[in-house]
Amino acid sequence: MLRKIKYVIFFYVCMCVSSAFALGTVTIMTDSSMNIAMSQLARDYSSRHNVVVNTSYASKQAQQSQISEGGAADILVTPESGWIEELKTQGLVDVYSQIAVAKNRLALVAPVTSPLSNFDGDNFPTTQLIMQFSWEPSFVVANPETLIEGGYTREALRNLGASNDLEEYTLYIKQLAQMYSMVKNQGMYGIFFYSSTIGRSGIRVLGLLPENSHKPIEYSAAAIAGDNMDEARKFLKYVQSKEAKRILENNGFTVK
């Protein structure tokens, strides 16, 4: 009997100790253009606040299903403001938690060995690019169906008057890693989110596309409705801190 009592006391003490040292958890969903920056933010926040931060860079369709079905998701970070508004109307996000996170740009990217000079943004080098293509498809852009930057790229090329001239040379790619491989290893050219070019070897940025050539690339974040909104709001507050803004800027984003 005494042994049983001791066992119960020991079990109770262990449970109390375990609870005292239990870590909070927050799961963040965003797209591939923010994967490096978000990974750094997650590590920094985790070390500062003793919280486990999980990140997801799945497709929008997969993330939409996870949010709708009540899966593990606490925060959504996206440049698609319309998506957050849609989730608001469905009651799936905390309408008071939305914050502006950062801005991005579109960049024209070349292989590091390219002979082309940098351009100033206002004069997109359509003719110079075509001269490099040797009459073969050598211009890679993101497929709008799978990569968010694809829609911005299509709009920018159209407004710059370059889409028709470049169309026969254009390849629409579904995966970001494949796009970079084609630029680095096959000598092609392409348009990427500027943040996605940071730290990449074998490529160089020829210039940034004019911001007025496409709708603003502005990332917003909101807490997803659920039991973990308090932890989500704490992370959103951190994103607005000087430390978090420094990480975003170091990864090619613009912050206020």
Rosetta silent file (secondary structure, phi, psi, omega in degrees, C-alpha in Angstrom):
SEQUENCE: MLRKIKYVIFFYVCMCVSSAFALGTVTIMTDSSMNIAMSQLARDYSSRHNVVVNTSYASKQAQQSQISEGGAADILVTPESGWIEELKTQGLVDVYSQIAVAKNRLALVAPVTSPLSNFDGDNFPTTQLIMQFSWEPSFVVANPETLIEGGYTREALRNLGASNDLEEYTLYIKQLAQMYSMVKNQGMYGIFFYSSTIGRSGIRVLGLLPENSHKPIEYSAAAIAGDNMDEARKFLKYVQSKEAKRILENNGFTVK
SCORE:     score description
SCORE:     0.000 S_00000001
   1 L     0.000  -44.580  179.693    0.000    0.000    0.000 S_00000001
   2 H   -62.514  -40.180  178.956    2.836    2.377    0.933 S_00000001
   3 H   -62.355  -38.251  179.835    4.594    1.557   -2.315 S_00000001
   4 H   -65.182  -42.347  179.567    1.420    2.403   -4.225 S_00000001
   5 H   -63.446  -43.187  178.848    1.106    5.753   -2.465 S_00000001
   6 H   -60.966  -38.937  179.969    4.730    6.563   -3.263 S_00000001
   7 H   -64.552  -42.353 -179.890    4.117    5.681   -6.902 S_00000001
   8 H   -63.979  -43.221  179.357    1.089    7.976   -7.088 S_00000001
   9 H   -63.493  -43.266  179.619    3.040   10.838   -5.491 S_00000001
  10 H   -61.438  -42.998  179.553    5.957   10.271   -7.865 S_00000001
  11 H   -63.290  -41.801 -179.186    3.620   10.254  -10.874 S_00000001
  12 H   -64.351  -43.440  179.364    1.932   13.470   -9.706 S_00000001
  13 H   -63.065  -41.730  179.486    5.275   15.230   -9.219 S_00000001
  14 H   -62.486  -41.216  178.922    6.428   14.163  -12.673 S_00000001
  15 H   -64.183  -40.418  179.827    3.252   15.482  -14.228 S_00000001
  16 H   -65.371  -43.978  179.229    3.666   18.828  -12.471 S_00000001
  17 H   -63.672  -42.286  179.469    7.285   19.129  -13.567 S_00000001
  18 H   -61.304  -42.131 -179.685    6.344   18.159  -17.111 S_00000001
  19 H   -66.950  -37.409 -178.235    3.601   20.776  -17.209 S_00000001
  20 H   -64.536  -33.399 -177.647    5.908   23.444  -15.824 S_00000001
  21 L  -102.469    9.807  178.724    8.402   22.863  -18.610 S_00000001
  22 L   -65.826  135.806 -178.496    5.879   22.279  -21.398 S_00000001
  23 L   -92.967  143.157  171.212    6.625   24.443  -24.407 S_00000001
  24 E   -71.262  162.067 -178.656    4.067   26.500  -26.263 S_00000001
  25 E  -137.730  140.700  173.924    3.655   25.784  -29.981 S_00000001
  26 E  -140.336  136.808 -178.254    2.699   27.913  -32.956 S_00000001
  27 E  -114.343  126.720 -175.127    2.328   26.799  -36.596 S_00000001
  28 E  -115.297  132.134  176.041    2.847   29.314  -39.405 S_00000001
  29 E  -108.999  130.923  173.977    1.728   28.927  -43.007 S_00000001
  30 L  -152.862 -175.749 -178.145    3.320   30.964  -45.784 S_00000001
  31 L  -103.403  174.210 -171.971    4.554   30.497  -49.350 S_00000001
  32 H   -64.102  -22.536 -178.808    7.961   29.508  -50.711 S_00000001
  33 H   -68.309  -15.214 -179.040    9.033   33.118  -51.349 S_00000001
  34 H  -115.359   14.245 -171.869    9.321   33.622  -47.597 S_00000001
  35 H   -65.787  -40.436 -179.006   10.761   30.276  -46.575 S_00000001
  36 H   -69.967  -48.105  179.817   14.278   31.443  -45.686 S_00000001
  37 H   -60.879  -43.967 -177.939   13.148   34.575  -43.865 S_00000001
  38 H   -67.634  -36.516  176.810   10.393   32.738  -41.994 S_00000001
  39 H   -61.353  -40.010  177.849   12.761   29.960  -40.956 S_00000001
  40 H   -69.598  -40.243  176.349   15.071   32.568  -39.438 S_00000001
  41 H   -61.252  -42.245 -179.293   12.165   34.341  -37.757 S_00000001
  42 H   -62.211  -44.178  179.763   10.985   31.033  -36.337 S_00000001
  43 H   -64.803  -43.487 -178.206   14.405   30.205  -34.892 S_00000001
  44 H   -64.704  -45.059 -179.441   14.825   33.673  -33.399 S_00000001
  45 H   -64.823  -40.860 -179.192   11.360   33.708  -31.855 S_00000001
  46 H   -62.004  -42.103 -178.598   11.774   30.185  -30.494 S_00000001
  47 H   -71.546  -30.895 -178.470   15.060   31.038  -28.780 S_00000001
  48 H   -79.165  -33.805 -170.558   13.684   34.266  -27.312 S_00000001
  49 H  -119.569    3.999  177.675   10.356   32.926  -26.057 S_00000001
  50 L    56.494   45.862 -179.388   10.933   29.197  -25.534 S_00000001
  51 E  -123.691  138.071  175.681    8.186   28.332  -28.015 S_00000001
  52 E   -79.872  122.384 -179.251    8.209   25.606  -30.664 S_00000001
  53 E  -112.819  117.515  176.021    7.562   27.226  -34.062 S_00000001
  54 E  -100.979  144.183 -179.746    6.462   25.007  -36.936 S_00000001
  55 E  -125.565  148.159  178.570    6.419   26.299  -40.518 S_00000001
  56 E  -133.541  129.181  178.573    4.556   25.149  -43.624 S_00000001
  57 L  -120.156   34.031 -179.322    5.345   26.145  -47.218 S_00000001
  58 L   -70.142  172.997  178.706    2.785   23.930  -48.920 S_00000001
  59 L   -66.179  160.948  179.878    0.700   25.046  -51.901 S_00000001
  60 H   -59.289  -39.706 -179.357   -2.187   27.419  -51.373 S_00000001
  61 H   -61.104  -42.570  179.797   -4.648   24.610  -52.095 S_00000001
  62 H   -67.657  -40.970  179.935   -3.115   22.402  -49.391 S_00000001
  63 H   -67.718  -39.340  177.980   -3.029   25.239  -46.881 S_00000001
  64 H   -59.137  -44.172  179.528   -6.610   26.201  -47.675 S_00000001
  65 H   -63.803  -42.035 -178.481   -7.750   22.648  -46.952 S_00000001
  66 H   -64.430  -40.008  178.654   -5.795   22.510  -43.709 S_00000001
  67 H   -67.403  -46.329 -176.544   -7.327   25.793  -42.493 S_00000001
  68 H   -65.203  -33.856 -176.311  -10.861   24.851  -43.534 S_00000001
  69 L   -91.840    6.050  177.337  -10.644   21.400  -41.949 S_00000001
  70 L    73.940   28.768  179.015   -9.270   22.704  -38.641 S_00000001
  71 L   -74.540 -175.595 -178.494   -5.791   21.257  -39.083 S_00000001
  72 L   -71.014   99.208  179.183   -2.652   22.442  -37.323 S_00000001
  73 L  -159.264  125.766 -177.556   -2.441   26.073  -38.414 S_00000001
  74 L  -117.329  -28.733 -177.425   -2.208   29.190  -36.244 S_00000001
  75 E  -140.052  138.174  172.894   -0.962   31.981  -38.535 S_00000001
  76 E  -114.354  128.256  174.796   -1.256   32.689  -42.251 S_00000001
  77 E  -120.256  121.086 -174.021    1.301   34.956  -43.956 S_00000001
  78 E  -155.159  149.627  172.576    0.539   35.732  -47.605 S_00000001
  79 L   -83.909   -2.132 -179.642    0.798   38.457  -50.253 S_00000001
  80 L   -92.260   88.961 -177.796   -2.730   37.538  -51.363 S_00000001
  81 H   -62.324  -31.829  178.697   -4.853   40.008  -49.399 S_00000001
  82 H   -62.718  -30.839  179.267   -7.979   38.691  -51.061 S_00000001
  83 H   -67.854  -44.426  178.256   -7.390   35.286  -49.491 S_00000001
  84 H   -62.596  -40.557  178.585   -7.309   36.739  -45.982 S_00000001
  85 H   -62.689  -38.445  177.758  -10.492   38.706  -46.708 S_00000001
  86 H   -63.527  -42.557  179.200  -12.138   35.498  -47.904 S_00000001
  87 H   -66.906  -32.274  176.155  -11.131   33.691  -44.718 S_00000001
  88 H   -61.369  -46.874 -177.984  -12.523   36.579  -42.685 S_00000001
  89 H   -64.715  -24.929  178.960  -15.949   36.210  -44.271 S_00000001
  90 L   -88.269   -2.884 -179.220  -15.824   32.493  -43.458 S_00000001
  91 L    72.420   25.783 -174.914  -14.982   33.200  -39.832 S_00000001
  92 L   -99.977   -7.830  175.881  -11.692   31.330  -40.106 S_00000001
  93 E  -131.788  157.912  176.425   -9.326   34.110  -39.003 S_00000001
  94 L   -76.228  111.072 -172.791   -9.273   36.658  -36.203 S_00000001
  95 L   -64.941  -21.562 -177.039  -10.374   39.852  -37.981 S_00000001
  96 L   -92.676   -2.905 -174.230   -8.600   42.058  -35.420 S_00000001
  97 L   -96.679   -9.838 -173.149   -5.228   40.345  -35.682 S_00000001
  98 L   -62.628  134.279  178.131   -4.269   41.211  -39.263 S_00000001
  99 E  -134.569  155.988  170.491   -0.979   43.063  -39.662 S_00000001
 100 E   -83.410  132.867 -175.678    1.197   44.259  -42.540 S_00000001
 101 E  -103.355  -56.869 -175.316    4.440   42.266  -42.598 S_00000001
 102 E  -168.190  170.291  174.733    6.625   43.347  -45.530 S_00000001
 103 E  -117.746  154.404  179.710    6.834   44.224  -49.212 S_00000001
 104 E  -127.214  169.864  177.194    8.599   42.372  -52.014 S_00000001
 105 L  -131.867  165.184  172.090    9.792   43.214  -55.539 S_00000001
 106 E   -98.379  138.551 -177.816   10.180   41.386  -58.840 S_00000001
 107 E  -125.818  138.691  171.140   13.726   40.879  -60.107 S_00000001
 108 E   -86.106  123.228 -172.441   15.109   40.010  -63.531 S_00000001
 109 E  -116.796  140.401 -179.553   17.679   37.281  -62.932 S_00000001
 110 E  -128.081  161.761  171.108   20.517   36.107  -65.166 S_00000001
 111 E   -64.878  152.371 -174.532   23.221   33.450  -64.959 S_00000001
 112 L   -61.389  -22.586 -178.866   26.310   34.815  -63.250 S_00000001
 113 L   -90.629    3.722 -176.797   28.209   34.613  -66.562 S_00000001
 114 L   -59.793  138.504  177.536   25.680   36.734  -68.484 S_00000001
 115 L   -82.871   -6.693 -176.812   27.217   39.530  -70.585 S_00000001
 116 L   -69.832  144.346  176.438   24.185   41.782  -70.076 S_00000001
 117 L   -85.517  159.705  175.862   24.549   44.959  -68.061 S_00000001
 118 L   -65.147  149.672  178.077   22.253   45.886  -65.218 S_00000001
 119 L  -114.495  160.580 -171.809   19.201   47.933  -66.176 S_00000001
 120 L   -87.651    1.301  177.005   17.635   50.819  -64.305 S_00000001
 121 L   101.006  -41.382 -178.016   14.140   49.361  -64.044 S_00000001
 122 L   -81.515  -19.498 -178.448   12.338   51.763  -66.349 S_00000001
 123 L  -117.706   84.721 -177.763   13.859   50.309  -69.521 S_00000001
 124 L   -64.842  129.153 -171.248   13.157   46.580  -69.508 S_00000001
 125 L   -82.127   59.506 -177.407   15.810   44.942  -71.767 S_00000001
 126 H   -58.438  -51.394 -176.933   13.474   42.925  -74.010 S_00000001
 127 H   -62.520  -43.596 -179.767   15.637   43.162  -77.134 S_00000001
 128 H   -63.006  -36.990  178.330   18.870   42.378  -75.283 S_00000001
 129 H   -65.078  -48.124 -177.993   17.266   39.309  -73.719 S_00000001
 130 H   -58.900  -35.591  179.407   15.998   37.943  -77.029 S_00000001
 131 H   -65.176  -23.195  178.836   19.489   38.295  -78.486 S_00000001
 132 H   -85.438  -14.592 -170.969   20.717   35.946  -75.717 S_00000001
 133 H   -82.585  -15.545  179.012   18.079   33.294  -76.362 S_00000001
 134 L    54.339   36.933  176.973   19.467   31.975  -79.698 S_00000001
 135 L    63.533   19.886  177.032   15.884   31.440  -80.929 S_00000001
 136 L  -120.169  151.771  176.577   15.216   28.841  -78.226 S_00000001
 137 L   -59.734  113.883 -175.929   12.898   29.037  -75.177 S_00000001
 138 L  -140.886   17.277 -178.540   15.250   30.427  -72.524 S_00000001
 139 E  -119.698  113.760 -174.603   13.066   32.697  -70.386 S_00000001
 140 E  -104.314  133.423  174.993   11.619   31.087  -67.253 S_00000001
 141 E  -134.324  158.985 -177.917    8.722   32.502  -65.258 S_00000001
 142 E   -72.016  137.748  174.210    6.637   31.069  -62.461 S_00000001
 143 L   -71.084  118.966 -177.131    3.486   29.182  -63.382 S_00000001
 144 L   -59.381  -20.044 -178.591    0.653   31.249  -61.831 S_00000001
 145 L   -74.405  -22.639 -175.753   -1.227   28.063  -60.949 S_00000001
 146 L  -123.221  -23.286 -177.686    1.434   26.905  -58.489 S_00000001
 147 L  -125.795  129.400 -175.063    3.635   29.916  -57.610 S_00000001
 148 L   -60.276  -35.520 -177.184    2.282   33.262  -56.421 S_00000001
 149 H   -64.744  -17.567 -179.570    4.961   35.260  -58.229 S_00000001
 150 H   -61.893  -40.586  179.751    3.615   34.014  -61.546 S_00000001
 151 H   -66.044  -42.663  177.602    0.584   36.296  -61.463 S_00000001
 152 H   -64.438  -40.053 -179.833    2.670   39.379  -60.657 S_00000001
 153 H   -63.296  -45.449 -179.972    5.166   38.485  -63.408 S_00000001
 154 H   -59.921  -44.308  179.855    2.454   38.104  -66.036 S_00000001
 155 H   -64.572  -43.307 -178.091    0.961   41.471  -65.112 S_00000001
 156 H   -64.379  -46.310 -179.222    4.354   43.220  -65.102 S_00000001
 157 H   -62.606  -37.597  177.857    5.457   41.879  -68.492 S_00000001
 158 H   -65.054  -45.981 -178.277    2.153   42.909  -70.011 S_00000001
 159 H   -71.555  -23.333  177.067    2.356   46.441  -68.606 S_00000001
 160 L   -86.417   -2.222  179.252    5.988   46.772  -69.683 S_00000001
 161 L    72.171   24.514 -176.280    5.026   45.830  -73.243 S_00000001
 162 L  -109.580  -13.373 -171.438    7.298   42.778  -73.205 S_00000001
 163 H   -63.376  -43.583 -178.485    4.898   39.846  -72.917 S_00000001
 164 H   -65.330  -44.084 -178.731    4.135   39.415  -76.631 S_00000001
 165 H   -66.172  -33.362 -176.056    7.781   39.631  -77.712 S_00000001
 166 H   -91.954  -11.798 -171.739    8.931   37.173  -75.037 S_00000001
 167 H   -55.641  -45.137 -176.584    6.061   34.685  -75.223 S_00000001
 168 H   -69.308  -13.875  179.394    7.649   32.323  -77.757 S_00000001
 169 H  -103.094    1.801 -170.016   10.786   32.141  -75.606 S_00000001
 170 E   -94.471  137.037  173.388    8.961   31.656  -72.295 S_00000001
 171 E  -116.986  129.739 -178.988    8.775   28.496  -70.202 S_00000001
 172 E   -98.154  113.780 -170.738    6.227   28.386  -67.359 S_00000001
 173 E  -107.069  140.529 -174.921    7.743   26.468  -64.450 S_00000001
 174 L   -91.401  -16.651 -176.403    5.831   25.019  -61.496 S_00000001
 175 L  -127.099  134.470 -177.231    8.668   24.759  -58.967 S_00000001
 176 H   -62.233  -40.917 -178.685   10.998   27.498  -57.784 S_00000001
 177 H   -61.205  -37.798  178.938   13.990   25.174  -57.414 S_00000001
 178 H   -67.583  -37.708  177.587   13.661   24.107  -61.036 S_00000001
 179 H   -60.021  -45.987 -179.232   13.579   27.730  -62.174 S_00000001
 180 H   -66.561  -36.982  178.024   16.853   28.458  -60.405 S_00000001
 181 H   -62.696  -38.513 -179.083   18.459   25.346  -61.766 S_00000001
 182 H   -69.827  -33.538  176.497   17.574   26.387  -65.309 S_00000001
 183 H   -73.895  -48.456 -175.201   19.112   29.839  -64.803 S_00000001
 184 H   -70.071  -45.660 -171.090   22.220   28.630  -63.000 S_00000001
 185 H   -98.689  -20.036 -177.895   22.963   25.446  -64.926 S_00000001
 186 H  -116.544    5.414  174.635   21.419   26.064  -68.342 S_00000001
 187 L    70.670   24.680 -179.553   22.176   29.747  -68.809 S_00000001
 188 L   -88.144  175.707  178.155   18.555   30.871  -68.964 S_00000001
 189 E  -121.704  160.073 -179.668   16.993   34.112  -67.693 S_00000001
 190 E  -167.800  173.606  177.298   13.925   34.605  -65.527 S_00000001
 191 E  -117.651  130.136 -176.097   11.836   36.732  -63.205 S_00000001
 192 E  -134.146  161.748  164.555   11.692   35.934  -59.483 S_00000001
 193 E   -62.284  137.833 -178.973   10.622   37.553  -56.261 S_00000001
 194 H   -59.314  -38.494 -179.363   13.663   39.543  -55.152 S_00000001
 195 H   -59.998  -28.387 -178.358   13.595   37.887  -51.721 S_00000001
 196 H   -77.196  -10.979 -179.284   14.048   34.511  -53.399 S_00000001
 197 H   -90.525  -14.413 -175.028   17.347   35.599  -54.965 S_00000001
 198 L   -66.149  128.187  176.893   19.112   36.379  -51.681 S_00000001
 199 L    79.994    6.738  179.959   21.960   33.976  -50.960 S_00000001
 200 L   -88.721  130.399  177.740   21.680   32.136  -54.273 S_00000001
 201 L   -91.262  156.450  175.580   24.958   31.249  -55.991 S_00000001
 202 L    81.391    4.647  178.899   25.441   31.086  -59.738 S_00000001
 203 E  -135.533  165.104  171.284   22.981   33.863  -60.537 S_00000001
 204 E  -146.545  150.412 -179.699   22.884   37.662  -60.478 S_00000001
 205 E   -88.156  121.986  178.514   20.112   40.232  -60.416 S_00000001
 206 E   -80.963  -26.645  179.797   20.109   42.488  -63.478 S_00000001
 207 E   168.540  165.498  177.906   17.553   44.843  -61.993 S_00000001
 208 E   -99.507  137.680  178.579   14.239   45.239  -60.221 S_00000001
 209 L   -70.991  147.820  179.921   11.047   45.690  -62.213 S_00000001
 210 L   -56.996  136.567 -179.248    9.184   48.972  -61.661 S_00000001
 211 H   -63.581  -28.385 -179.294    6.775   48.734  -58.754 S_00000001
 212 H   -81.516    3.190  177.845    4.056   50.432  -60.805 S_00000001
 213 H   -85.393   -5.373 -179.439    4.175   47.651  -63.412 S_00000001
 214 L  -155.890  166.106  176.664    2.143   45.341  -61.173 S_00000001
 215 L   -64.726  152.496 -176.881   -0.042   45.438  -58.113 S_00000001
 216 L   -58.646  139.541  176.698    1.888   45.859  -54.841 S_00000001
 217 E   -96.138   87.980 -173.581    3.473   42.710  -53.419 S_00000001
 218 E  -118.200  120.236 -179.279    2.467   43.225  -49.806 S_00000001
 219 E   -87.698  130.709  174.053    2.535   40.402  -47.276 S_00000001
 220 E  -118.879  158.852  177.825   -0.091   40.383  -44.546 S_00000001
 221 E  -134.233  148.395  178.032   -0.470   38.040  -41.595 S_00000001
 222 E  -149.571  150.552  176.695   -3.453   37.029  -39.482 S_00000001
 223 E   -80.068  133.081  178.324   -4.167   34.610  -36.650 S_00000001
 224 E   -81.537  134.543 -177.539   -6.281   31.644  -37.646 S_00000001
 225 L   -59.491  133.954 -179.848   -9.345   31.147  -35.453 S_00000001
 226 L   164.455 -167.910 -175.830   -8.873   28.356  -32.930 S_00000001
 227 L   -77.274  -11.806 -173.325   -7.640   27.423  -29.485 S_00000001
 228 L  -110.697   25.736 -175.590   -4.127   28.781  -30.038 S_00000001
 229 H   -66.971  -31.682  179.327   -4.921   32.387  -30.969 S_00000001
 230 H   -61.995  -44.877  178.777   -3.192   33.834  -27.899 S_00000001
 231 H   -66.572  -36.633  179.223    0.112   32.248  -28.921 S_00000001
 232 H   -64.586  -42.853 -179.915   -0.478   33.353  -32.514 S_00000001
 233 H   -63.444  -35.074  178.165   -1.038   36.969  -31.475 S_00000001
 234 H   -63.320  -41.665  179.042    2.238   36.918  -29.512 S_00000001
 235 H   -67.251  -40.273  178.913    4.133   35.855  -32.636 S_00000001
 236 H   -62.535  -35.365  176.122    2.418   38.544  -34.726 S_00000001
 237 H   -65.460  -40.115  178.320    3.535   41.129  -32.174 S_00000001
 238 H   -62.583  -38.979 -178.790    7.093   39.820  -32.483 S_00000001
 239 H   -58.360  -25.410 -179.444    6.966   40.167  -36.289 S_00000001
 240 L   -90.217    3.211 -178.713    6.547   43.920  -35.775 S_00000001
 241 L   -80.570  163.558  178.798    9.644   44.156  -33.565 S_00000001
 242 H   -61.859  -38.468 -178.600   12.984   45.671  -34.620 S_00000001
 243 H   -63.538  -44.224 -179.359   14.641   42.258  -34.457 S_00000001
 244 H   -67.796  -41.750  179.528   12.112   40.674  -36.804 S_00000001
 245 H   -62.668  -35.381  178.139   12.212   43.603  -39.236 S_00000001
 246 H   -64.184  -40.734  178.175   15.999   43.324  -39.401 S_00000001
 247 H   -63.972  -43.344  179.686   15.699   39.657  -40.405 S_00000001
 248 H   -63.371  -43.508  179.802   13.155   40.506  -43.110 S_00000001
 249 H   -64.079  -39.261  178.904   15.312   43.295  -44.515 S_00000001
 250 H   -65.773  -16.374  179.785   18.360   41.030  -44.604 S_00000001
 251 L  -107.132   20.980  171.198   16.341   38.650  -46.756 S_00000001
 252 L    91.617    2.713  179.345   15.362   41.205  -49.382 S_00000001
 253 L   -91.389  157.670  173.972   12.052   42.432  -48.014 S_00000001
 254 E  -106.702  131.607  179.241   11.066   46.042  -47.396 S_00000001
 255 L  -127.894  158.014  179.009    9.503   46.896  -44.049 S_00000001
 256 L   -85.895    0.000    0.000    8.142   50.093  -42.524 S_00000001
